[in-house]
Amino acid sequence: MASEEAGGPLARLTRILGEASPAEDGPTTRELAELLWLALRLGHGEDHEVADRTITATPARKTPQAQTDAPTEPPPAPLPESPRSPEAEDNRVPLRLPPPRSAPASRPLLAPAPPMLHHPLSLQRALRPLKRRVPSPRRKILDEASTADRIARLGAHADVWLPVLRPAPDRWLHLNLVYDAGPTMPIWRPLVRELHTILAQSGVFRTVTLHRATQDGRAHGVPVAADGRTVTLVVSDCMGPQWRPGPAGDRWYRTLRRWAHGMPLAVVQPLPELLWHTTALPATPGLLTAPSPAAPSSLLTFIPYAPDTAPPPPKPSALPLPVLEPGPTWLANWACLVADPGGGRVPGAAAWLGGSPAAPAEPSSSDIASLPPRDLVLHFRSTASPEAFRLAGHLSLAVPSLPVMRLVQRVLDRQPRPQHLAEVILSGMLTTVPGPPGSYEFRPGVRDLLQRTLPRTARGRTREFLARVGGLIDERAGLAAGEFRAEAGDGGSAFATVSEETVRRLGVGPRRRGWCSGGGIGWSGCEGRRRGRRWMCGTGRGWSSLSTPSNRRGQRSSSRRRKPWPAYGIRMWFRSWTTGWRAPGPIS
């Protein structure tokens, strides 16, 4: 009795638990601590009431301390949850994709899609090793300290004072961003556009120019300057005809080898690393070594992690070609390789670039697509990542179009990766249908099998799932540029439900002056120019000023805005006399 009085409620709890368990196996101190911790974390609800009733049903002796304890205050009643009004759910408008080659819809919309690269700042920080300043070979600036020292030493008259010039600090590298325009690349156009914008706005490169590589193996206008200040990135999934044996492949490989002999060259692969062996350019992980900063790719040394299992070079003249994913870690390793003064080993992956493409050894996707639906789903489940298989299951509840896939992936994962989306697209479970690039449909029998892989709750809450997808459109409506067309109203399979306010915001109206219009890769142009302001926007191949016209050769544009005289005139006259001034042009 004295021990119970001294222990209080804790002793009572110990006694009750001891009576409910065998005599030899009573509760330990750790079990008691865990029970107390769980009781503190749980709120006051029905479970606690049931537990209290169970404990009080056990016969127990009342202690004097328990009788003299002050009565405990009743727990506060939980706030009543505001029930969702069915009218608010019914007011949501379903969105559907317009059918191909149909008449204009009564309410056309231009809906936004989530970005494919969700962490642009981390990608830009990964390029910091390349953010250095070097003396410019052309531009000169006034060295004020040396000019003053020269005047003081010579003591000449003010009429014969001569300035002392020094090279202006300039950014180190020019970047050529070459994107593949093959038949399998339209689905990666948003990724190319976002990557182009991120690289141009990073402040690392002096210029960022965008070039198009056609499927016949040609890439026009790509400068090859062996000056140690130019790098080239090729964005490609390595699935087009220019990567296969044939005239286009021979021409494309000759171009790549010419670039590799003159400057650093790398391939940005949007597909995940586990699918690289299915492409025409399989890469092997290993260590890369550069002899000097910005060394050409032909001078790199590559050592695989597993030399015994790695494929040997096809020919002695084959060159190591770095291959990387569009991720911060891959870009950081590539930046360290380019900026390495020599001798350091950088982790990465490389493929061997021979004189001509090698014949593929893996079965093509058409062989996989010929499997029965059940075998097709089982093959995808055994080879795909868990995130990709979960995405495919939820896509069976919606329309498997590329913008819709990006919306569904964003709903399922707060930090989605384009590599998981690529696994679904290349799984063989989808077939292309007429429409804009990225229009797909599940093969017969695949949708039902994928829906069976979902939990029963997910299959029964299709309405909530469409509302969650529409919530992403509600958040970005009016704030982000539209990327795909949609129609509001019933009459087809909906992929999302949005509010009436979102429908009003997404309505396509007359183009306003001063707005930029995107077309294809990058920005195609901009309408509306204000005198006195300098607007910067991307053109078809690079980034330049919009307030001033530029000539056809891509040279620097000239400003025609007049400024007050004489202060501005004297400054411009002195600058032109000392440095051979030219007006500023593209963003550097």
C-alpha positions, 0 to 999 in steps of 0.5 A, spaced: 500 500 500 505 504 501 509 503 494 502 504 491 501 511 495 508 513 493 508 511 486 501 514 484 498 513 477 504 510 474 504 504 480 497 503 478 498 502 471 504 497 472 499 493 477 494 493 472 499 491 466 502 486 471 495 483 472 493 482 465 500 479 463 503 472 466 507 473 472 514 471 469 513 476 463 511 483 466 512 490 463 519 492 463 521 499 464 522 501 456 515 498 455 512 503 460 516 509 457 513 507 450 506 506 452 507 513 456 510 516 450 504 514 445 499 516 450 502 523 450 502 523 442 495 521 441 489 526 442 483 525 446 478 521 442 474 514 441 480 510 442 482 513 449 475 513 451 475 505 450 482 504 453 479 508 459 473 504 460 477 497 459 482 500 465 476 502 469 473 495 468 479 491 472 478 491 479 482 495 483 483 498 490 482 506 491 488 509 494 487 515 499 492 519 494 487 517 488 481 520 492 484 526 494 487 528 488 483 534 485 478 532 479 481 533 472 478 538 467 474 534 462 478 535 455 476 540 450 471 538 445 474 538 438 473 543 433 467 541 429 470 540 422 467 544 416 463 539 412 465 540 404 459 543 401 457 538 395 455 545 391 463 547 391 465 540 389 460 540 383 462 547 381 469 544 379 469 544 371 472 538 368 478 539 363 479 534 357 484 534 351 481 537 345 480 531 339 485 532 334 483 535 327 476 538 330 473 544 330 475 550 335 472 549 342 467 553 345 471 555 351 479 554 349 484 554 354 491 554 354 493 550 361 500 550 364 504 544 366 509 543 372 516 544 370 520 538 368 526 541 372 524 543 379 530 545 382 533 550 377 538 554 383 541 547 384 543 546 377 546 553 377 550 552 383 553 546 380 556 550 375 560 554 380 567 551 378 566 554 371 564 561 374 571 565 373 573 571 370 579 571 365 582 577 361 578 579 355 582 578 348 578 584 345 575 589 350 579 594 354 578 598 360 581 604 363 586 603 368 585 609 373 591 607 378 596 606 372 594 612 368 594 617 374 601 614 376 603 615 369 601 622 369 605 624 375 611 620 373 611 624 366 608 631 369 606 632 362 601 637 360 594 636 360 593 636 353 597 630 352 595 625 357 594 618 355 590 613 358 593 606 360 588 601 358 588 593 361 584 587 358 577 587 361 575 581 365 570 577 361 567 570 363 571 564 361 566 560 357 562 560 351 556 554 351 553 551 345 547 547 346 545 543 341 538 539 341 536 533 337 530 534 333 529 526 331 523 523 331 523 521 339 525 528 342 519 532 341 517 529 348 523 532 351 522 539 348 520 542 355 526 540 358 530 543 353 527 549 353 528 549 361 535 547 361 536 553 356 533 558 360 537 555 366 544 555 363 542 562 360 540 565 366 546 562 371 551 568 369 556 562 368 557 563 361 559 569 356 554 566 351 549 561 350 547 559 343 542 554 341 543 550 335 538 544 332 541 537 330 537 534 324 535 527 324 540 526 317 546 528 322 547 535 320 548 541 325 549 548 322 552 554 325 555 550 331 562 554 332 568 550 333 573 554 336 579 551 339 581 557 344 579 553 350 573 558 351 568 554 348 564 548 350 558 544 347 553 540 350 548 535 346 541 534 349 539 527 346 536 521 348 540 517 343 534 513 339 534 517 333 536 515 326 543 519 326 545 514 332 544 508 328 548 505 322 547 508 316 549 515 312 546 519 317 550 516 323 556 516 319 555 524 318 553 525 325 559 521 328 564 525 324 561 531 326 561 529 333 569 527 333 570 534 329 567 537 336 571 533 340 578 534 337 576 542 338 573 543 345 570 539 351 564 535 349 558 532 353 551 528 352 546 530 356 541 524 356 534 525 359 533 518 360 535 514 367 542 511 367 538 504 368 536 505 361 542 507 357 544 500 355 537 500 351 540 506 347 545 507 341 550 510 345 551 506 352 555 509 357 559 506 362 561 509 369 568 510 371 573 516 372 575 521 368 581 525 367 583 531 364 590 534 362 588 541 363 582 546 364 577 546 358 581 540 354 578 537 348 574 531 349 579 527 345 584 528 350 580 525 356 582 519 360 577 514 362 578 508 367 571 504 368 570 502 375 569 495 373 574 494 367 573 486 367 565 487 365 566 494 361 565 493 354 572 495 350 573 500 345 570 498 339 576 501 335 583 504 338 581 510 335 575 511 339 574 517 344 571 517 350 565 522 350 562 524 357 554 522 358 550 525 364 543 526 366 540 533 367 541 533 375 545 537 380 550 532 381 552 530 374 553 537 372 557 538 378 562 533 376 562 535 369 564 542 371 569 540 375 572 536 369 572 542 365 575 546 370 580 541 373 587 544 372 590 537 370 591 530 374 584 530 378 579 524 377 572 526 377 567 520 377 562 520 371 560 516 365 563 515 358 561 512 352 566 510 346 565 515 340 568 511 334 568 513 327 561 510 325 555 507 329 555 500 332 550 496 331 545 495 337 545 489 341 539 489 345 532 488 342 528 494 340 522 496 343 518 494 338 519 487 340 517 488 347 511 492 345 509 485 341 508 481 348 501 480 351 498 485 355 500 481 362 507 479 360 508 487 358 506 489 365 510 484 368 516 486 364 515 493 366 514 491 373 520 487 373 525 492 370 522 499 372 523 503 378 518 503 384 516 510 382 515 509 375 511 503 376 506 507 381 506 513 376 504 508 371 498 505 375 495 512 377 496 514 369 491 509 368 486 513 371 487 519 367 489 520 359 496 518 358 498 525 354 505 528 356 502 534 359 497 530 363 503 525 365 507 531 368 501 533 372 500 526 375 507 525 377 507 532 380 501 530 384 504 523 386 511 526 388 513 533 390 520 532 387 519 528 381 524 526 376 523 526 368 527 520 368 521 516 371 517 519 366 521 516 361 521 509 363 513 509 362 514 512 355 519 507 353 516 501 357 512 499 350 505 499 354 503 506 350 502 507 343 502 514 339 495 517 337 494 522 332 495 529 336 500 534 338 507 531 340 506 527 346 499 524 345 499 517 347 494 511 349 495 505 353 495 498 349 489 494 349 488 490 356 494 494 359 489 500 363 485 494 366 491 491 369 495 497 371 488 499 375 488 492 379 495 494 381 492 500 385 489 500 392 482 499 392 481 506 395 485 510 390 481 506 384 474 509 388 477 516 389 477 518 382 473 524 383 478 526 388 484 525 384 482 529 378 481 535 383 488 534 386 490 534 379 486 540 377 489 543 384 496 544 380 493 548 375 489 552 379 495 554 383 499 556 376 493 559 373 495 566 371 502 565 374 505 561 369 505 560 361 500 555 358 503 549 354 498 545 352 491 546 349 485 544 353 477 544 353 472 545 359 466 542 359 463 535 359 463 531 353 469 526 354 474 523 358 477 528 363 484 529 366 482 534 371 477 538 374 478 546 376 474 552 378 471 557 375 476 562 376 481 558 373 477 557 367 476 565 366 484 566 367 486 560 362 481 563 357 485 565 350 484 572 349 487 577 344 495 578 345 497 584 349 503 588 347 509 587 350 508 580 352 513 574 350 510 568 345 514 562 346 514 558 340 518 551 339 525 551 343 526 557 347 523 564 345 521 566 338 520 573 339 517 578 343 512 584 341 512 591 344 518 595 345 518 601 350 523 607 348 528 608 354 527 600 357 532 595 355 528 588 355 532 582 355 529 576 352 531 569 348 531 569 340 531 563 336 539 561 338 541 565 344 539 571 348 539 578 346 536 585 347 529 586 344 529 594 345 534 594 339 535 590 332 540 586 331 543 584 324 543 578 320 550 575 322 548 575 330 553 581 331 552 586 337 546 591 336 546 598 336 542 603 341 538 609 338 536 612 344 539 619 345 541 621 351 543 628 354 549 632 351 554 634 353 556 629 359 553 623 355 557 625 348 563 626 352 563 619 355 562 616 349 567 620 345 572 618 350 570 611 350 570 610 343 577 613 342 580 609 347 577 602 346 574 602 340 567 602 343 561 598 340 554 598 343 552 592 348 549 586 344 547 579 347 547 577 354 553 575 357 
